Amino acid sequence: MNDLVLVLNAGSSSLKYQLLQPDSSLVLASGLVERIGEPGTRARTRHTVGGGSTTEGEVDAPDHTGAMALVLDLFATVGPSLDGVTAVGHRVVHGGDRFRAPTLVTSEVLAAIEDLVPLAPLHNPANLAGIRAAQAALPDVPHVAVFDTAFHQTLPPHAYTYAVPQAWREEHRVRRYGFHGTSHAYVSRRLAELLGGPVADAQVIVLHLGNGASAAAVAGGRCIDTSMGLSPLEGLVMGTRPGDLDPALAGYLAARGIPLADYDHALNTASGLLGLTGTNDFREVMSLLDAGNPDARLAVDLVAYRLAKYVGAYAVALGSLHGIAFTAGIGEHSAPLRAAVLARLGLLGIRLDPRRNAEGPPERPITTQDSAVPVWVVPTAEELEIAQQALAALQALSASEMPRL
Ligand code: AMP
């Protein structure tokens, strides 16, 4: 049966969506509303039907409820019809240690997501606004929350615990949670399929390298370690975030007159590639590098070195390594970065095939036949994963278990 799922990803000033058939992976429509609620400017919409025609517009959208109304209007006027939508799947960034799986949205679930706002102050409020607006607009359809953190709930205690005082861990829920879970879930499973062996035996590393970046070590479909922690700041060097740091830095800078709010803001928005080179766009970093810019040279070396260190660490964590996947904007498109990372991994017997690395279909191996560990580019498909997870969660709930919406 061709179920239809509407996937919504609400950011602080944006609402992205896709209408999909999870069984066939067919995308019937996709689009976004951006600049929602930004003073002095109108929101922008872009709505694409199938692989074809795109409708763009500038309209008023003071909040997510207004944005949702615009989206419904686009489906009604441009199409396709939303009649027969089986479920709405919502990306929710932080599910804490409470949500280990996609969950039917009830008032109690909304309250729990609200309770997690202190752990994701930038993301969960926007996700909640998106869910509430969509519930009001589509009240007769089940809404399912799919959490970025859920895939990492299988981390063992030695991987998720910070060695900090017990009171912090117990009263303030201080631990590592991990993010990008839907991407890591999809790509690790897809890589396991591509490697040809049973998915249940595959020991793989996924490198999700977009504006945000994280690595995950996955054994038999279960995540055993990941590079992001309590927040998405930890781990790899990213577009505007530094990744791993000495925790003493906050106190050191406070003593030198830098307020905590400025510190926090700088680590989220002015560090990483931006802090090192003046741009967080990796394409621009590569152009600077080609022009001989020393800051860009250092940035690319730092990014590649940090990535190689994580791969080495995760190979040890897994015990044996069957494959590595590069995914997301930089991972899928930057052959030079992939080459720089793999050049540091000779110890693992990895041998790059420069021709395969430089060109080929979006999903392809980039190592030689005799490489001890095959390395692949695997395009991520977060919306498809959310749609499939939402549908599977609903199918798992028998009619009698389905609470009143
Ligand atoms: P994402 O967050 O997954 O959309 O990835 C965004 C990042 O991917 C940005 O830093 C882009 O500069 C980078 N990116 C996108 N396309 C390319 C490309 N063709 N080559 C290098 N980097 C790219």
Residues whose N, C-alpha, C, O or C-beta is under 5 A from the ligand:
A	BS01	AMP	L209 G210 N211 G212 N280 D281 F282 R283 A328 G329 I330 H333 S334
